[in-house]
Amino acid sequence: MSEKELLQAIKNRNLKPVYLFFGDEPFFIDQYTGLFEKNFLTEEEKSFNYTVLYGYETDMYQVTGECRRYPLIGSHSLVVVKEAQKIKDWTALEKYLENPLDSTVLVLAYKEGAPDRRKTFFKAIEKKGLAIEFKKLYDNQLPDWIKKYVSGKGYRIDDKTSVWLAEMIGNDLRKLTNTLEQIFLLSGPDQPLTIDFLSLHIGISKDFNVFELIDAIGSRNIAKATLIVNYLGQHSKENPFIMINSMIFRFFQQLLIYHQGLKLKWDNKIMSQKTGLHFYHLKKMPMVTKNFKLEQAMAAIEICAQMDAKSKGINAPAIDDASLLKELIFKILSL
């Protein structure tokens, strides 16, 4: 069920007695739970018919007890249980769902994974209500999600900028949306969100970061790579070697998969799914494969593994991050 469909069902009061939102993406769980909290009851009704409980300080007997209460005013009550994964015994819910109260809607926000689908309570929820799982977005899904979110707020962002922002922030959707909401306050709908505009206001260099370094490696641009390495070395506290090395390691892993995809003649859709690369990045990969043949990509992965061990002092003296980074890039670009 989409957000739009659920919102329409809430407004029409065409609802089931219980909703379970679960998975490893808390942003979506909070978003869907918030639809009920903001739209189901009027402000006056909330004062009497709205109950919020937390899994770490309640049990299912108290939850179902609240569910059995009739609304004091209006026609419906809302019971929301946050951190529902903290509740150990769900037996009381199974009993309640045998004959749930028509006037009560129960929303269970279950984070940090999924409940056991084999359990009786989960089957009871599926039978009488709705259970929706929210998974973390893959890296190659983030740019399109950003574009949709920005567009939904009435702003504009192009493919290049959405890819850049996804790389800079990562797949923490809460952090991403908080960043975008701050940007919206500084921008107007007529101001397109560009890399220059975003880098100016969120404090991330658009020229000297690990993603630009990887781009320079892929294009074998030694001059650009040297400039970035020197900058990152001077700011090693914010850019630790272990983090940079792991990201370069992952880049060459994706390159290996891309080489395999070329042999198997994968189309762009399959290539994106297998490599985890957005279509924007796939456009650059033919050039990268010319600069790093299959054997060179495998050698680069071996270099990253060796440098990881060296950074941890395994069979090597302690070396500062800046020196490690210079050595890593020199060895890779010498392949």
N, C-alpha and C positions, 0 to 999 in steps of 0.2 A: 504494500500500500504506500503510495507516494505521500509526501507532506501535504500536497494540495488536496488529495482525496480524503485524507484524515481530517484536515481542517474543515472540509465541506461536511463530513459526517458529524463532526462535533457541533457545527452550527445548526445542522438539521436535527440534532439529538437522535441520530440514527446510529446508536452505539451498542457495543457488546458489554457484558458485565465485567469483563476483565481484559486488561492489555498487559502483555509482558514484553518489555523492550530490553534486549540483552546483546552482549557481544563485546568486542575489544575496542570499539570506537565510542568513547564516552560523549563526544560532541553530538553525535546523532541521537544518542539515548536522551541526553538533556534537551535537545531540540524537540523531539517528539513528546517528551514529558511536558515540556513548556507549552506546547499547543493546548493541552488540557488545562493547565494552570492559568493560562491567559485568556482562554476563549470559552470554556465550558460553562462557567458560572458568572453571574453578575457580581459586582463588588459587594452588594448587599447580601447576596446568597453566600459568598465566600465566608462572611463573618460567622455563619451558622452551620454551613454544610460542607466545609472544606477542611480536611484533616491531612496533615503531613507527618509521616512517621519515618524513622531511620532504622535500618536493619540491625545496626550495632547496638541499639538500645530498646528494641521491641521484639516480639515474637509473633507467630502467625495467629495465635489465639487472640491477641489484642487487635491485630489487623482485621480479622474476620468479625470481631466484636464491633468494631467501628463500621464495618460494611453492613451490618445488620440494623444499624440505626436508621430510622426514617428521617427524611429532611424536615427541619423545623419550619423553613419557609421555602416556597418554590416547589419544584417537582423532582429535583435530583440532588444527590450528594456525590462528592468526589473524595476518594481516599487515594493518596499518593504515598507509595513506599519507596524511599530512596535508599541506595546501597542495599538493595534487597538480597544481594548475594551473601550478606552477613547472617541471614536467617538460616538456622540449621534444620529445623523440623517444619515441613510444609504440610503435614497431615491435616491440620485444621482447614487449610484451603481446599483440599480435596472434598472434605465434608461440606463446606460452604457452597462450593460450585455445583453440588447436587441440586441445590435449590436457591440460587442467588437472588438477592433482592433486586427487583427491576429498577428501582429508583437510584441504585448505587452503581457508580463506575469505579473500579479499582485499577490503578495504574502501578505496575511494578517496574522499577528501574534497576536492572540487574547488570552490574558492570564487571569488568575484569574477567571476561570469558563467557562461557555458556553453561546453563544448568544441564544436568543429565537428562537427555531427551527420553530415556527409557523409564524415568520415574513416573509414577502415577499422577503426581500433581501437574507435570508438564503436559501429559496427555489430556488431563482434565481442562487445562487452560486452552489447548488447541481445539478441544471439542466445544467449549462454551464461549471462548473468547478469541483472542488473536495474539500470537507470539511472533515478534519480528526480530531478526538478528541483524546487527549492524557490524560489519567488518571494517577494518582499517583499509583506507584506500591504498592501492599500489602507487608507487612513485610516478608511473606513466599515466595514472588517472588524475593526478593532482592538478596539472595545468588546466584541463578542461573543467574540473570542478571549480577552480578559481574563476575562470571566465564566466561560468554560469552564476556564481555567487555575486560577482561584481556587476554583471548585467542585471541581475535581479534587484540590485540596489539602485539601478539607474545610472551606472557609470560605465566607462569603456576601458578595455584593456586588450592588447593584441597578444598573439601567440607567443612571441619572443619574450615579452614582459611577464606573462603568466608562467612560462617555463622558468625564467630567471627567479621569480619570486618563490616558486615551489622549491627550487634548489637552495635558495638562501635560508628559507624558514624550515623546510622539511614537512613531514606529514602530520605535524601537530596542528589539527584543525582549529583548536581553540586559540592557539598563538597566531595562526594565520588570519583568522577572522578578527581578532583583536587588533592586529597590525593594520588590516584593511579598514576597519572602522575608524582608527586614528587617522588614516590617510584620507578617508572620506570627509573628515572634519576640516582638513586642510585644502581640500579640492572642491571644485564644483562639478556638476554633471557635464559641463562643456569642456572640462579639463581631462583629456585622456591620460590614463595612468601609464606612464612610460618608465623605463629603467632609470633614466636620469632623475625624474621626479621622485620615484620611490627611494632610490639610493640617497638622495639628498635629505629625505625626511625620516628614514628608518635607520640611518647610521651604518649602512653596509657599503663598502667600496664596490663599485660596479666593475672596476678594472683589476683590483688586486685581491682575489679570493681564490679558494681552492678549485672552484668550478672553472674559472678562467685559466687556472694552471693546467687543469686536465685538458681543456680545449687547446692550450698551447702545446702540450705533450702530443695530443692527437694529430695536430698539424705540423709537428716537428719545428715549431717556431722557437728556436733556441733563445733568441734575443728577448722575446716576450716572457718565456719561461724563467729566464734569469732574473728579470725585473721583479716578477711575482715572487719568486723564491726569496730574493733579498728582502722584499717587503714582509712576507710571512715570517721569515726568520727573525726580523726585528719586532714582530708582534706574536711571538710564539706562545705567549700565555693565552691569547684568544684563539690561536691556531696551533694546537699541540700536534706534534709529529705523528703520534699514534692515530689521531683522527684523520689527518691528511693521507697517511700511508694506507689506511683501510679503505678510503674512498678511491684512491688510485688503483688499489688491488681490485676493488669491485668493478671499476671501469674496464680493466683488462679482462676480467671474467666475462663481462658483457660482450667485449670484443670477440672472445673465443666463441661464445654462443652465436654471435653474428656471423662469424666465419662458417660455423656449422650450418647456419640457416641458408647461407649462400649456396652451399653444396646441395642442401636439400630443397632449394628453390622455394623457400617460404615467402608468402606475400607479406606486405607491410603490417597487416593486422596480426598475423601470427608472430612475426618478428618482434613487434612491440610487446606482445604478451610474453614471449619467451625471454627476451632480454630485459624487460622492464624499462625500456627506453620510450620516451614520448616520440610521436611522429616527427616533431621538430628536430630532435637529435638524430633520428634515423637518416635524415637528409645528409648529415655530415659523415656518416659511417663509411660510405664508399671511399672517401678520401682517407679516412683513418686506416682502412684495410690495406691501402696502398703503402701507407707509411709504416705499418706494423703487420707483417705477414703472420701467419698462424704461429710459426716457430718463435718469432720475436715476441708475440703476445704471451706465449707460454713462458719465455725467458723473463719477461717483465714481472709476471706473477711470482716467479721464483725469487727475483730480486726483492720484491716487496716482502716476501716471507722471511728472507734473510735479514732485511733491514728491521723488520719487526722484532726478531730475536735479538738483534744488536741493540735496539733501543731499550730492551729489557735487561741488558747487561749479560746476556747469555754468551759465554766465551768471548767477551769483549769488554774493554774498559768503559766507564761511563762517558758518554758523549752528549753534548748539548743538542737540543732539537734543531737549531739552525744548521749545524754541521751535518746532522743526519739527513736533513731535507736536501741539502746541496748534493750530498753523496748519492742519495736515491735518484734524484733527477738526472745527475750526470751519468749514472750507470744506465738508466733507461734510455736516454737520448743517444747513448753510445752504441746501442744495439744495431 
